[in-house]
Amino acid sequence: MGKPRRSDRTSADPADEPLTWGPSLGLLAVALGLVAGGLVWWWQSAAPPSPANTGAAVSMAASSPHPPNAAAAPAHGEPASVQPMRPAATALGPAPVAPPRIPRLRDPGGDQTPDLADYVNEGERPTMAEVIARLHQAGVYTGLGAFSPPGTRPPLIGLAVPEDFPLPAGYVRHYQATDDGQRIEPILMFAPDHQLFDAARQPIAMPKDRVVPPELAPQGLPIRRIVVPAPAESPGS
């Protein structure tokens, strides 16, 4: 029986075979991902920001715990402190200051009673309302200070009383003048603390301003209301 036949062909060595290059699926996927990412980045950088993104950026800046150039927000649950408003002195300038009152030099042996010269500076020409207001601020309610500033107390409107009409007891004439000095007809008023009674001797309600209404006028008085004169025209008008 003969020996097995030995083949002269040997197995091929991998190192002896020529190298061939082929595409790898993993490398292709990575390359495609890089290219797609670059295109997306270029498109976003070239496109203008949308309103939604702008609003989101503003919201994020407002909700940031340290916004630039802003005071620290109060913690949750703590009341926000209100900063006092400062007057805009730099924009509008300082508030006007009233001129100081110039003291009047009096004769030590003369009358020391104050007069208008003590409330009006030399060279000033205040209005009548300003003079009366200064007198009232100083606590002077006599003389000129007994009057109200012009325009603050309108004249009373009532029944005109002729000068020759005899007034019964309890009625008086009330004289008035306009702010520019015009005389007004006297009106009929009740005397202070005067009380009328009806036929049953019951007290009649008296008006608070004491101006006599037509129904309580004395018999024989012509019923006519006064007319306040119109303001006088100034010489320059």
CYANA upper distance limits for C-alpha pairs under 8 A (distance plus 0.5 A):
 12 ALA  CA     16 ASP  CA      7.92
 12 ALA  CA     17 GLU  CA      8.37
 13 ASP  CA     17 GLU  CA      7.44
 23 PRO  CA     27 LEU  CA      8.49
 23 PRO  CA     28 LEU  CA      8.13
 24 SER  CA     28 LEU  CA      6.82
 25 LEU  CA     29 ALA  CA      6.76
 26 GLY  CA     30 VAL  CA      6.89
 27 LEU  CA     31 ALA  CA      6.70
 28 LEU  CA     32 LEU  CA      6.65
 29 ALA  CA     33 GLY  CA      6.67
 30 VAL  CA     34 LEU  CA      6.83
 31 ALA  CA     35 VAL  CA      6.81
 32 LEU  CA     36 ALA  CA      6.64
 33 GLY  CA     37 GLY  CA      6.59
 34 LEU  CA     38 GLY  CA      6.69
 35 VAL  CA     39 LEU  CA      6.84
 36 ALA  CA     40 VAL  CA      6.77
 37 GLY  CA     41 TRP  CA      6.69
 38 GLY  CA     42 TRP  CA      6.66
 39 LEU  CA     43 TRP  CA      6.66
 40 VAL  CA     44 GLN  CA      6.73
 41 TRP  CA     45 SER  CA      6.67
 42 TRP  CA     46 ALA  CA      6.65
 43 TRP  CA     47 ALA  CA      6.62
 49 PRO  CA     53 ASN  CA      6.87
 49 PRO  CA     54 THR  CA      7.24
 50 SER  CA     54 THR  CA      6.85
 51 PRO  CA     55 GLY  CA      6.53
 52 ALA  CA     56 ALA  CA      6.61
 53 ASN  CA     57 ALA  CA      6.60
 54 THR  CA     58 VAL  CA      6.71
 55 GLY  CA     59 SER  CA      6.56
 56 ALA  CA     60 MET  CA      6.58
 57 ALA  CA     61 ALA  CA      6.64
 58 VAL  CA     62 ALA  CA      6.57
 59 SER  CA     63 SER  CA      6.55
 60 MET  CA     64 SER  CA      6.43
 61 ALA  CA     67 PRO  CA      6.74
 62 ALA  CA     67 PRO  CA      7.19
 63 SER  CA     67 PRO  CA      8.37
 65 PRO  CA     72 ALA  CA      8.30
 65 PRO  CA     73 ALA  CA      8.40
 66 HIS  CA     70 ALA  CA      8.23
 66 HIS  CA     72 ALA  CA      7.67
 74 PRO  CA     78 GLU  CA      6.69
 74 PRO  CA     79 PRO  CA      7.70
 74 PRO  CA     80 ALA  CA      6.44
 88 ALA  CA     92 LEU  CA      6.62
 88 ALA  CA     93 GLY  CA      8.14
 89 ALA  CA     93 GLY  CA      5.37
 89 ALA  CA     94 PRO  CA      5.89
 89 ALA  CA     95 ALA  CA      8.15
 90 THR  CA     94 PRO  CA      8.01
101 ARG  CA    118 ASP  CA      8.48
101 ARG  CA    119 TYR  CA      7.76
101 ARG  CA    120 VAL  CA      7.88
101 ARG  CA    121 ASN  CA      6.36
102 ILE  CA    121 ASN  CA      6.34
102 ILE  CA    122 GLU  CA      7.97
103 PRO  CA    118 ASP  CA      7.52
104 ARG  CA    117 ALA  CA      7.85
104 ARG  CA    118 ASP  CA      6.85
106 ARG  CA    110 GLY  CA      7.66
106 ARG  CA    112 GLN  CA      7.67
107 ASP  CA    111 ASP  CA      8.05
108 PRO  CA    112 GLN  CA      8.39
114 PRO  CA    118 ASP  CA      6.63
115 ASP  CA    119 TYR  CA      8.05
116 LEU  CA    120 VAL  CA      6.85
117 ALA  CA    121 ASN  CA      7.64
119 TYR  CA    131 VAL  CA      8.05
119 TYR  CA    134 ARG  CA      7.24
119 TYR  CA    135 LEU  CA      7.77
120 VAL  CA    124 GLU  CA      7.03
120 VAL  CA    126 PRO  CA      8.19
120 VAL  CA    131 VAL  CA      8.10
126 PRO  CA    130 GLU  CA      6.32
126 PRO  CA    131 VAL  CA      6.91
127 THR  CA    131 VAL  CA      6.86
128 MET  CA    132 ILE  CA      6.70
128 MET  CA    149 PRO  CA      7.65
128 MET  CA    150 PRO  CA      7.79
129 ALA  CA    133 ALA  CA      6.56
129 ALA  CA    149 PRO  CA      5.11
129 ALA  CA    150 PRO  CA      6.18
130 GLU  CA    134 ARG  CA      6.67
130 GLU  CA    149 PRO  CA      8.25
131 VAL  CA    135 LEU  CA      6.80
132 ILE  CA    136 HIS  CA      6.70
132 ILE  CA    144 LEU  CA      7.30
132 ILE  CA    145 GLY  CA      6.06
132 ILE  CA    147 PHE  CA      7.88
132 ILE  CA    148 SER  CA      7.64
132 ILE  CA    149 PRO  CA      6.37
133 ALA  CA    137 GLN  CA      6.65
133 ALA  CA    149 PRO  CA      7.30
134 ARG  CA    138 ALA  CA      6.73
135 LEU  CA    139 GLY  CA      6.83
135 LEU  CA    140 VAL  CA      5.53
135 LEU  CA    141 TYR  CA      7.58
135 LEU  CA    145 GLY  CA      6.17
136 HIS  CA    140 VAL  CA      5.78
136 HIS  CA    141 TYR  CA      6.75
136 HIS  CA    145 GLY  CA      6.82
140 VAL  CA    145 GLY  CA      6.15
140 VAL  CA    146 ALA  CA      8.40
141 TYR  CA    145 GLY  CA      4.73
141 TYR  CA    146 ALA  CA      5.11
141 TYR  CA    147 PHE  CA      8.27
142 THR  CA    146 ALA  CA      5.21
143 GLY  CA    147 PHE  CA      8.41
148 SER  CA    152 THR  CA      7.07
148 SER  CA    153 ARG  CA      6.93
149 PRO  CA    153 ARG  CA      7.94
150 PRO  CA    179 ASP  CA      5.85
151 GLY  CA    179 ASP  CA      7.43
155 PRO  CA    176 GLN  CA      7.32
155 PRO  CA    177 ALA  CA      8.06
155 PRO  CA    178 THR  CA      7.81
155 PRO  CA    228 VAL  CA      8.47
156 LEU  CA    211 VAL  CA      8.50
157 ILE  CA    187 ILE  CA      7.89
157 ILE  CA    225 ARG  CA      7.55
157 ILE  CA    226 ILE  CA      6.96
157 ILE  CA    227 VAL  CA      8.42
158 GLY  CA    187 ILE  CA      5.84
158 GLY  CA    188 LEU  CA      7.00
158 GLY  CA    211 VAL  CA      6.77
158 GLY  CA    212 VAL  CA      7.43
158 GLY  CA    213 PRO  CA      7.81
158 GLY  CA    225 ARG  CA      5.98
158 GLY  CA    226 ILE  CA      6.76
159 LEU  CA    187 ILE  CA      5.69
159 LEU  CA    188 LEU  CA      6.08
159 LEU  CA    212 VAL  CA      7.69
159 LEU  CA    213 PRO  CA      7.98
159 LEU  CA    214 PRO  CA      7.83
159 LEU  CA    223 ILE  CA      6.98
159 LEU  CA    224 ARG  CA      6.01
159 LEU  CA    225 ARG  CA      4.92
159 LEU  CA    226 ILE  CA      6.62
160 ALA  CA    185 GLU  CA      6.86
160 ALA  CA    186 PRO  CA      6.47
160 ALA  CA    187 ILE  CA      5.24
160 ALA  CA    188 LEU  CA      6.93
160 ALA  CA    223 ILE  CA      8.08
160 ALA  CA    224 ARG  CA      6.33
160 ALA  CA    225 ARG  CA      5.97
160 ALA  CA    226 ILE  CA      5.75
161 VAL  CA    165 PHE  CA      7.37
161 VAL  CA    173 ARG  CA      7.49
161 VAL  CA    185 GLU  CA      8.07
161 VAL  CA    186 PRO  CA      6.48
161 VAL  CA    187 ILE  CA      6.13
161 VAL  CA    188 LEU  CA      6.46
161 VAL  CA    221 LEU  CA      8.13
162 PRO  CA    186 PRO  CA      8.47
165 PHE  CA    221 LEU  CA      7.99
167 LEU  CA    171 TYR  CA      6.53
167 LEU  CA    172 VAL  CA      7.53
167 LEU  CA    218 PRO  CA      8.44
168 PRO  CA    218 PRO  CA      7.78
170 GLY  CA    190 PHE  CA      6.26
170 GLY  CA    191 ALA  CA      5.57
170 GLY  CA    194 HIS  CA      6.21
170 GLY  CA    195 GLN  CA      8.49
171 TYR  CA    188 LEU  CA      7.31
171 TYR  CA    189 MET  CA      6.28
171 TYR  CA    190 PHE  CA      5.14
171 TYR  CA    191 ALA  CA      5.92
172 VAL  CA    188 LEU  CA      6.50
172 VAL  CA    189 MET  CA      5.85
172 VAL  CA    190 PHE  CA      6.45
172 VAL  CA    191 ALA  CA      6.30
173 ARG  CA    186 PRO  CA      6.16
173 ARG  CA    187 ILE  CA      6.12
173 ARG  CA    188 LEU  CA      5.63
173 ARG  CA    189 MET  CA      6.67
174 HIS  CA    186 PRO  CA      5.61
174 HIS  CA    187 ILE  CA      5.73
174 HIS  CA    188 LEU  CA      6.86
174 HIS  CA    189 MET  CA      7.00
175 TYR  CA    184 ILE  CA      7.39
175 TYR  CA    185 GLU  CA      7.34
175 TYR  CA    186 PRO  CA      5.10
175 TYR  CA    187 ILE  CA      7.36
176 GLN  CA    183 ARG  CA      6.88
176 GLN  CA    184 ILE  CA      5.93
176 GLN  CA    185 GLU  CA      7.84
176 GLN  CA    186 PRO  CA      7.28
177 ALA  CA    181 GLY  CA      6.23
177 ALA  CA    182 GLN  CA      5.86
177 ALA  CA    183 ARG  CA      4.94
177 ALA  CA    184 ILE  CA      5.72
178 THR  CA    182 GLN  CA      5.63
178 THR  CA    183 ARG  CA      6.99
178 THR  CA    184 ILE  CA      7.53
178 THR  CA    228 VAL  CA      8.31
178 THR  CA    229 PRO  CA      8.19
178 THR  CA    231 PRO  CA      8.36
180 ASP  CA    231 PRO  CA      7.32
180 ASP  CA    232 ALA  CA      7.34
182 GLN  CA    229 PRO  CA      7.81
184 ILE  CA    226 ILE  CA      8.43
184 ILE  CA    227 VAL  CA      8.35
184 ILE  CA    228 VAL  CA      6.80
184 ILE  CA    229 PRO  CA      7.68
185 GLU  CA    226 ILE  CA      6.87
185 GLU  CA    227 VAL  CA      8.36
187 ILE  CA    211 VAL  CA      8.29
187 ILE  CA    226 ILE  CA      7.78
188 LEU  CA    211 VAL  CA      6.88
188 LEU  CA    212 VAL  CA      6.30
189 MET  CA    210 ARG  CA      5.94
189 MET  CA    211 VAL  CA      4.96
189 MET  CA    212 VAL  CA      5.54
190 PHE  CA    194 HIS  CA      6.97
190 PHE  CA    210 ARG  CA      5.68
190 PHE  CA    211 VAL  CA      6.92
190 PHE  CA    212 VAL  CA      6.79
191 ALA  CA    210 ARG  CA      8.02
192 PRO  CA    210 ARG  CA      8.29
195 GLN  CA    203 PRO  CA      7.39
195 GLN  CA    204 ILE  CA      7.74
195 GLN  CA    206 MET  CA      7.65
196 LEU  CA    203 PRO  CA      6.42
196 LEU  CA    204 ILE  CA      6.03
196 LEU  CA    206 MET  CA      8.16
197 PHE  CA    201 ARG  CA      5.68
197 PHE  CA    202 GLN  CA      5.68
197 PHE  CA    203 PRO  CA      4.86
197 PHE  CA    204 ILE  CA      5.80
198 ASP  CA    202 GLN  CA      5.92
198 ASP  CA    203 PRO  CA      6.96
198 ASP  CA    204 ILE  CA      6.92
206 MET  CA    210 ARG  CA      7.42
207 PRO  CA    211 VAL  CA      7.07
207 PRO  CA    212 VAL  CA      8.01
212 VAL  CA    216 LEU  CA      6.72
212 VAL  CA    217 ALA  CA      6.76
213 PRO  CA    217 ALA  CA      6.91
214 PRO  CA    223 ILE  CA      7.18
217 ALA  CA    221 LEU  CA      7.41
233 GLU  CA    237 SER  CA      7.03
